[in-house]
């Protein structure tokens, strides 16, 4: 059985989770990107503007005060005298430009510029501003995400409600066990209560299919019943007529013909019973006592060989083990008969060998063999590799019947063949 695919409900949850995850990721990345823009663009421009403003006033007034606020602190040093005593050591060693001071406790942004033999250090403590931006950013972010998640949750609930009848229908069909005597018509009353128009259309289609299936089953049952009666009647007449013929004084040739007809009628009767049993899809009854597969195979080999006395074929049976099994005897006989009949039909002269092992029956022949292309279709009903040949009679049903029996009884049949060298068929019980 194939691996069960995820249900619609699980797929819906997965889609919603992926969608919300992507939305959240994009939103967080946007906030992070905005913070970086503030750091590298807005603050940088603000510090450059502060530096220009200070130098403009410093040019007019050498005593102009340095900026000193809660977040911005200015330092100035004389380059000519190399006097940096008023500047923090870590900052005084930084090059000219806009950069961040990497220290253990604080990481301020620093803008350094030079004019009039002086060096200006503007230090912006962004930590407090960043915390404020973070707190003020989290609240809008949470609000935006809430606005996004709420409609998404409502959409999920509506979608779940919409597909709920489909899920219920799937569970109902999965939990329903169909047997030979069970009613295949399902009760959709619970599903119809909240079903949409599409689901109602689907349920109506199921009802129409049920009606058609019931008609097909009824026709098949009628055919099986009529065929069982109508085919048994001529077989009974043939069986009785052959019994009457065998009681008359017949010539040797006539007696031989009657002797060949009698087992064929019995075989047709058994085949009919087996086919009717398979058509009803019933579990075949096992034999009450283990049957000797070795003896059964030997009997069928002798019986079929008599039908091909005109062919120069040597037969042998090799019993590597004594195989006794509780199996449906008629069905096993059909399998062995079909395999042996094929071996005799497609072998003009040579050898047919039967090998009985622990749980297998192997039939090998030295006949025509089968092409690889035909071997892949060998179990198809009505398929014959040499349909144009008139030497072998039949409709190509033998091996398809054997395959059907094997599938029903969990047996295995394998065929290996080489053209013009022969065929080997193994039946594993």
C-alpha positions as CSV (number, residue, x, y, z in Angstrom):
1,X,0.0,0.0,0.0
2,X,1.2,3.5,-0.8
3,X,2.2,5.8,2.0
4,X,-0.7,7.8,3.2
5,X,-0.5,11.5,2.1
6,X,-1.1,14.3,4.6
7,X,-4.7,15.4,5.0
8,X,-6.3,18.7,3.9
9,X,-6.5,19.9,7.5
10,X,-2.7,19.3,8.0
11,X,-1.9,21.0,4.7
12,X,-4.1,24.0,5.7
13,X,-2.3,24.4,9.1
14,X,1.1,24.1,7.3
15,X,0.2,26.8,4.7
16,X,-1.1,29.1,7.5
17,X,2.1,28.5,9.6
18,X,4.4,29.2,6.6
19,X,2.4,32.3,5.7
20,X,2.5,33.7,9.3
21,X,6.2,32.8,9.7
22,X,7.1,34.6,6.4
23,X,5.0,37.7,7.5
24,X,6.7,37.8,10.9
25,X,10.1,37.4,9.4
26,X,9.5,40.2,6.9
27,X,8.2,42.4,9.6
28,X,11.1,41.8,12.0
29,X,13.6,42.2,9.1
30,X,11.9,45.5,8.2
31,X,12.2,46.8,11.8
32,X,15.8,45.7,12.0
33,X,16.5,47.3,8.6
34,X,14.9,50.5,9.8
35,X,17.1,50.5,12.9
36,X,20.2,50.2,10.7
37,X,19.0,53.0,8.5
38,X,18.6,55.2,11.6
39,X,22.1,54.3,12.7
40,X,24.0,54.6,9.4
41,X,22.0,57.4,7.8
42,X,20.0,59.6,10.1
43,X,22.4,59.7,13.1
44,X,25.4,60.1,10.7
45,X,23.7,63.0,9.0
46,X,22.7,64.5,12.3
47,X,26.3,64.3,13.7
48,X,27.7,65.8,10.5
49,X,25.2,68.6,10.8
50,X,26.2,69.2,14.4
51,X,29.8,69.3,13.4
52,X,29.2,71.9,10.6
53,X,27.1,74.0,13.0
54,X,29.8,73.9,15.6
55,X,32.6,74.9,13.1
56,X,30.6,77.8,11.7
57,X,30.2,79.3,15.2
58,X,33.7,78.4,16.3
59,X,35.1,80.3,13.4
60,X,33.4,83.4,14.7
61,X,33.9,82.7,18.4
62,X,36.8,80.7,19.6
63,X,35.1,80.4,23.0
64,X,32.0,78.8,21.5
65,X,30.7,76.0,23.9
66,X,30.9,72.4,22.9
67,X,27.6,70.5,22.6
68,X,26.7,68.7,25.8
69,X,23.3,67.1,26.1
70,X,21.8,63.9,27.5
71,X,22.9,61.9,24.5
72,X,25.5,64.0,22.7
73,X,28.9,65.1,24.2
74,X,31.6,67.1,22.4
75,X,35.3,67.2,22.9
76,X,38.0,69.4,21.2
77,X,41.7,69.0,21.1
78,X,44.7,71.1,19.8
79,X,46.4,69.2,17.0
80,X,49.5,71.5,16.9
81,X,50.3,71.0,20.6
82,X,49.1,67.4,20.5
83,X,47.0,68.1,23.6
84,X,44.3,65.4,24.0
85,X,44.0,65.5,27.7
86,X,40.4,66.5,27.7
87,X,39.4,63.7,25.3
88,X,38.8,60.1,26.6
89,X,41.8,58.0,25.7
90,X,39.8,55.4,23.7
91,X,38.2,58.2,21.6
92,X,41.4,60.2,21.1
93,X,43.0,57.3,19.2
94,X,40.2,56.9,16.6
95,X,40.7,58.2,13.0
96,X,38.7,61.0,11.4
97,X,35.3,60.0,10.2
98,X,32.0,58.4,11.4
99,X,32.4,55.1,13.3
100,X,31.4,53.2,16.4
101,X,33.5,52.8,19.4
102,X,33.8,49.1,20.4
103,X,34.2,49.0,24.2
104,X,33.0,46.6,26.8
105,X,30.4,48.8,28.6
106,X,29.3,51.2,25.9
107,X,29.4,51.3,22.1
108,X,28.7,55.0,21.2
109,X,28.7,56.4,17.7
110,X,31.6,58.9,17.2
111,X,32.1,61.6,14.5
112,X,35.5,63.2,14.3
113,X,36.4,66.2,12.1
114,X,39.3,68.7,11.9
115,X,39.4,72.5,11.3
116,X,41.5,75.5,12.3
117,X,44.2,73.2,13.8
118,X,41.6,71.7,16.1
119,X,40.0,68.2,16.2
120,X,36.4,67.9,17.2
121,X,35.0,64.7,18.7
122,X,31.2,64.3,18.8
123,X,30.1,61.3,20.8
124,X,26.5,60.1,20.5
125,X,25.3,57.7,23.2
126,X,22.7,55.9,21.2
127,X,22.0,53.2,23.8
128,X,19.2,55.1,25.5
129,X,17.8,56.2,22.2
130,X,18.0,52.6,20.8
131,X,16.1,51.4,23.9
132,X,13.4,53.9,23.4
133,X,13.2,53.1,19.7
134,X,13.1,49.4,20.6
135,X,10.3,49.8,23.1
136,X,8.4,52.1,20.9
137,X,9.1,49.8,17.9
138,X,7.9,46.7,19.7
139,X,4.5,48.0,20.5
140,X,3.6,49.0,16.9
141,X,5.2,45.7,15.7
142,X,3.1,43.7,18.1
143,X,0.0,45.6,17.1
144,X,0.7,45.1,13.4
145,X,1.3,41.4,13.9
146,X,-1.9,41.1,15.9
147,X,-3.8,42.8,13.0
148,X,-2.2,40.3,10.6
149,X,-2.7,37.2,12.8
150,X,-6.3,37.8,13.7
151,X,-7.6,37.8,10.1
152,X,-5.4,34.9,9.3
153,X,-6.9,33.0,12.2
154,X,-10.4,33.9,11.1
155,X,-9.5,32.7,7.6
156,X,-8.1,29.5,9.0
157,X,-11.3,28.8,11.0
158,X,-13.5,29.6,8.0
159,X,-11.4,27.3,5.8
160,X,-11.5,24.6,8.4
161,X,-15.2,24.8,8.6
162,X,-15.5,24.7,4.8
163,X,-13.4,21.6,4.4
164,X,-14.8,19.9,7.5
165,X,-17.5,17.9,5.5
166,X,-14.8,16.7,3.1
167,X,-12.7,15.5,6.1
168,X,-15.7,13.8,7.6
169,X,-16.5,12.1,4.3
170,X,-12.9,10.9,4.0
171,X,-13.0,9.4,7.5
172,X,-16.4,7.8,6.9
173,X,-15.1,6.1,3.8
174,X,-11.8,5.1,5.5
175,X,-13.6,3.6,8.5
176,X,-16.2,1.7,6.4
177,X,-15.3,-2.0,5.9
178,X,-16.8,-3.5,2.8
179,X,-17.6,-7.2,3.0
180,X,-19.5,-9.5,0.7
181,X,-22.7,-9.2,2.7
182,X,-22.4,-5.5,3.9
183,X,-24.4,-2.6,2.5
184,X,-22.1,-0.4,0.4
185,X,-24.5,2.5,0.7
186,X,-23.1,5.0,3.3
187,X,-25.1,7.2,5.6
188,X,-24.3,10.9,4.7
189,X,-26.9,12.5,7.0
190,X,-24.3,14.0,9.4
191,X,-22.2,15.4,6.6
192,X,-25.1,16.9,4.8
193,X,-26.0,19.1,7.8
194,X,-23.1,21.6,7.2
195,X,-22.3,20.7,3.6
196,X,-21.7,23.4,1.0
197,X,-23.0,23.1,-2.5
198,X,-19.9,21.4,-3.8
199,X,-20.0,18.8,-1.1
200,X,-23.7,18.1,-1.8
201,X,-22.8,17.6,-5.4
202,X,-20.1,15.2,-4.4
203,X,-22.5,13.2,-2.1
204,X,-25.0,13.1,-4.9
205,X,-22.3,11.7,-7.2
206,X,-21.6,9.0,-4.6
207,X,-25.2,8.1,-4.5
208,X,-25.4,7.7,-8.2
209,X,-22.3,5.5,-8.2
210,X,-23.8,3.4,-5.5
211,X,-26.9,2.8,-7.6
212,X,-24.8,1.8,-10.6
213,X,-22.6,-0.5,-8.5
214,X,-25.7,-2.2,-7.1
215,X,-27.0,-2.7,-10.6
216,X,-23.6,-4.2,-11.7
217,X,-23.4,-6.5,-8.7
218,X,-27.0,-7.6,-9.3
219,X,-26.3,-8.4,-12.9
220,X,-23.1,-10.3,-12.0
221,X,-24.9,-12.3,-9.4
222,X,-27.7,-13.1,-11.8
223,X,-25.2,-14.1,-14.5
224,X,-23.3,-16.4,-12.0
225,X,-26.5,-18.0,-10.9
226,X,-27.8,-18.6,-14.4
227,X,-24.3,-19.7,-15.7
228,X,-24.0,-22.1,-12.8
229,X,-27.3,-23.7,-13.7
230,X,-27.1,-23.7,-17.5
231,X,-23.5,-24.9,-17.7
232,X,-24.0,-27.7,-15.2
233,X,-26.9,-29.2,-17.2
234,X,-25.0,-30.0,-20.4
235,X,-22.0,-31.2,-18.4
236,X,-24.3,-33.6,-16.5
237,X,-25.8,-34.8,-19.9
238,X,-22.2,-35.4,-21.3
239,X,-21.2,-37.2,-18.1
240,X,-24.2,-39.5,-18.3
241,X,-23.8,-40.2,-22.0
242,X,-20.1,-41.1,-21.6
243,X,-21.0,-43.5,-18.7
244,X,-23.6,-45.1,-21.0
245,X,-21.1,-45.4,-23.9
246,X,-18.5,-47.0,-21.7
247,X,-21.0,-49.8,-20.9
248,X,-21.4,-50.8,-24.6
249,X,-19.1,-53.1,-26.5
250,X,-16.7,-50.7,-28.1
251,X,-13.7,-51.2,-30.3
252,X,-10.3,-50.4,-28.8
253,X,-10.1,-47.1,-30.6
254,X,-13.6,-46.1,-29.5
255,X,-12.8,-47.1,-25.9
256,X,-9.7,-45.0,-26.0
257,X,-11.7,-42.0,-27.2
258,X,-14.3,-42.5,-24.4
259,X,-11.5,-42.9,-21.9
260,X,-10.1,-39.5,-23.0
261,X,-13.5,-37.8,-22.9
262,X,-14.4,-38.9,-19.4
263,X,-11.5,-37.2,-17.5
264,X,-11.9,-34.0,-19.7
265,X,-15.6,-33.7,-18.7
266,X,-14.6,-34.2,-15.0
267,X,-11.9,-31.5,-15.5
268,X,-14.4,-29.2,-17.1
269,X,-16.8,-29.7,-14.1
270,X,-14.1,-29.0,-11.6
271,X,-12.9,-25.9,-13.6
272,X,-16.5,-24.6,-13.7
273,X,-16.8,-25.0,-9.9
274,X,-13.5,-23.3,-9.3
275,X,-14.4,-20.4,-11.6
276,X,-17.8,-19.9,-10.0
277,X,-16.1,-20.0,-6.6
278,X,-13.6,-17.3,-7.7
279,X,-16.3,-15.2,-9.3
280,X,-18.1,-15.0,-6.0
281,X,-14.9,-13.8,-4.3
282,X,-15.4,-16.2,-1.4
283,X,-12.6,-17.6,0.7
284,X,-11.8,-21.1,-0.7
285,X,-12.2,-23.9,1.9
286,X,-9.0,-25.7,2.9
287,X,-9.0,-29.4,2.8
288,X,-9.8,-31.0,6.2
289,X,-6.7,-33.3,6.0
290,X,-3.3,-32.4,4.4
291,X,-3.2,-33.7,0.8
292,X,-0.1,-35.2,-0.8
293,X,1.0,-32.7,-3.4
294,X,3.6,-35.2,-4.7
295,X,0.8,-37.8,-5.4
296,X,-1.5,-35.2,-6.8
297,X,1.1,-33.8,-9.2
298,X,2.1,-37.4,-10.3
299,X,-1.5,-38.2,-11.1
300,X,-2.0,-35.1,-13.2
301,X,1.3,-35.6,-15.0
302,X,0.3,-39.2,-16.0
303,X,-3.2,-38.0,-16.9
304,X,-2.0,-35.1,-19.2
305,X,0.7,-37.2,-20.8
306,X,-2.0,-39.6,-22.1
307,X,-3.5,-36.7,-24.0
308,X,-0.2,-36.1,-25.8
309,X,0.8,-39.6,-26.7
310,X,1.6,-38.5,-30.3
311,X,4.5,-36.3,-29.0
312,X,7.9,-37.7,-28.2
313,X,8.2,-36.2,-24.7
314,X,10.0,-37.8,-21.7
315,X,8.5,-37.0,-18.3
316,X,9.9,-37.3,-14.8
317,X,9.1,-36.2,-11.3
318,X,11.8,-35.6,-8.8
319,X,10.6,-35.6,-5.1
320,X,13.2,-33.7,-3.1
321,X,10.8,-33.5,-0.2
322,X,7.4,-34.9,0.8
323,X,5.0,-32.0,0.4
324,X,1.8,-32.3,2.4
325,X,-0.4,-29.2,2.7
326,X,-4.0,-28.2,3.7
327,X,-5.0,-26.4,0.6
328,X,-8.1,-26.2,-1.7
329,X,-7.5,-29.4,-3.7
330,X,-9.6,-28.3,-6.7
331,X,-7.8,-25.0,-7.0
332,X,-4.4,-26.6,-6.7
333,X,-5.3,-29.1,-9.3
334,X,-6.3,-26.3,-11.7
335,X,-3.0,-24.6,-11.2
336,X,-1.0,-27.8,-11.7
337,X,-3.1,-28.8,-14.8
338,X,-2.6,-25.4,-16.4
339,X,1.1,-25.3,-15.8
340,X,1.6,-28.9,-17.1
341,X,-0.8,-28.3,-20.1
342,X,1.3,-25.3,-21.2
343,X,4.5,-27.3,-20.9
344,X,3.1,-30.1,-23.1
345,X,1.5,-27.7,-25.6
346,X,4.7,-25.8,-26.2
347,X,7.1,-28.8,-26.3
348,X,7.0,-30.8,-29.5
349,X,9.8,-33.2,-28.3
350,X,12.2,-33.2,-25.4
351,X,11.7,-33.4,-21.7
352,X,9.3,-32.2,-19.0
353,X,10.5,-32.4,-15.5
354,X,8.6,-31.8,-12.2
355,X,10.6,-31.1,-9.0
356,X,8.8,-31.1,-5.6
357,X,10.7,-29.4,-2.8
358,X,9.8,-28.2,0.7
359,X,7.0,-25.8,-0.4
360,X,7.4,-25.4,-4.1
361,X,6.4,-27.2,-7.3
362,X,8.7,-26.5,-10.3
363,X,7.9,-27.6,-13.8
364,X,10.7,-27.3,-16.5
365,X,10.4,-28.0,-20.2
366,X,12.7,-27.9,-23.2
367,X,10.0,-26.4,-25.5
368,X,9.8,-23.2,-27.5
369,X,10.3,-20.8,-24.6
370,X,8.8,-17.3,-24.3
371,X,10.2,-13.9,-25.6
372,X,11.0,-11.4,-22.8
373,X,8.4,-8.9,-24.2
374,X,5.7,-11.6,-24.0
375,X,6.9,-12.7,-20.6
376,X,5.9,-9.4,-19.0
377,X,2.3,-9.9,-20.2
378,X,2.0,-13.6,-19.7
379,X,-0.7,-13.3,-16.9
380,X,-3.0,-11.0,-18.9
381,X,-6.4,-12.6,-19.7
382,X,-6.7,-13.6,-23.4
383,X,-3.1,-12.8,-24.1
384,X,-1.1,-15.4,-26.2
385,X,2.4,-14.8,-27.4
386,X,1.9,-17.0,-30.5
387,X,-1.7,-16.2,-31.3
388,X,-1.0,-16.7,-35.0
389,X,0.0,-20.3,-34.4
390,X,-2.7,-23.0,-34.9
391,X,-0.8,-25.8,-33.3
392,X,-1.8,-24.8,-29.7
393,X,-5.5,-24.4,-29.0
394,X,-6.8,-22.1,-26.3
395,X,-7.9,-18.6,-25.4
396,X,-5.0,-17.4,-23.2
397,X,-7.0,-17.8,-19.9
398,X,-5.0,-20.6,-18.2
399,X,-2.2,-18.6,-16.6
400,X,-4.5,-15.7,-15.8
401,X,-6.7,-18.1,-13.8
402,X,-3.7,-19.5,-12.1
403,X,-2.5,-16.0,-11.2
404,X,-5.9,-15.1,-9.8
405,X,-5.9,-18.3,-7.6
406,X,-2.4,-17.5,-6.4
407,X,-3.3,-14.0,-5.5
408,X,-6.4,-15.1,-3.6
409,X,-4.5,-17.8,-1.7
410,X,-1.3,-15.8,-1.2
411,X,0.7,-18.2,-3.3
412,X,3.4,-17.1,-5.7
413,X,4.1,-18.1,-9.3
414,X,7.2,-17.2,-11.1
415,X,8.2,-17.9,-14.7
416,X,11.6,-17.9,-16.3
417,X,12.1,-18.6,-20.0
418,X,14.5,-18.4,-22.9
419,X,13.4,-18.7,-26.5
420,X,14.1,-22.0,-28.1
421,X,15.6,-23.4,-24.8
422,X,12.6,-23.9,-22.6
423,X,10.6,-22.5,-19.7
424,X,10.7,-23.0,-15.9
425,X,7.5,-22.3,-13.8
426,X,7.7,-22.3,-10.0
427,X,4.6,-22.5,-7.8
428,X,5.3,-21.6,-4.2
429,X,2.6,-22.6,-1.7
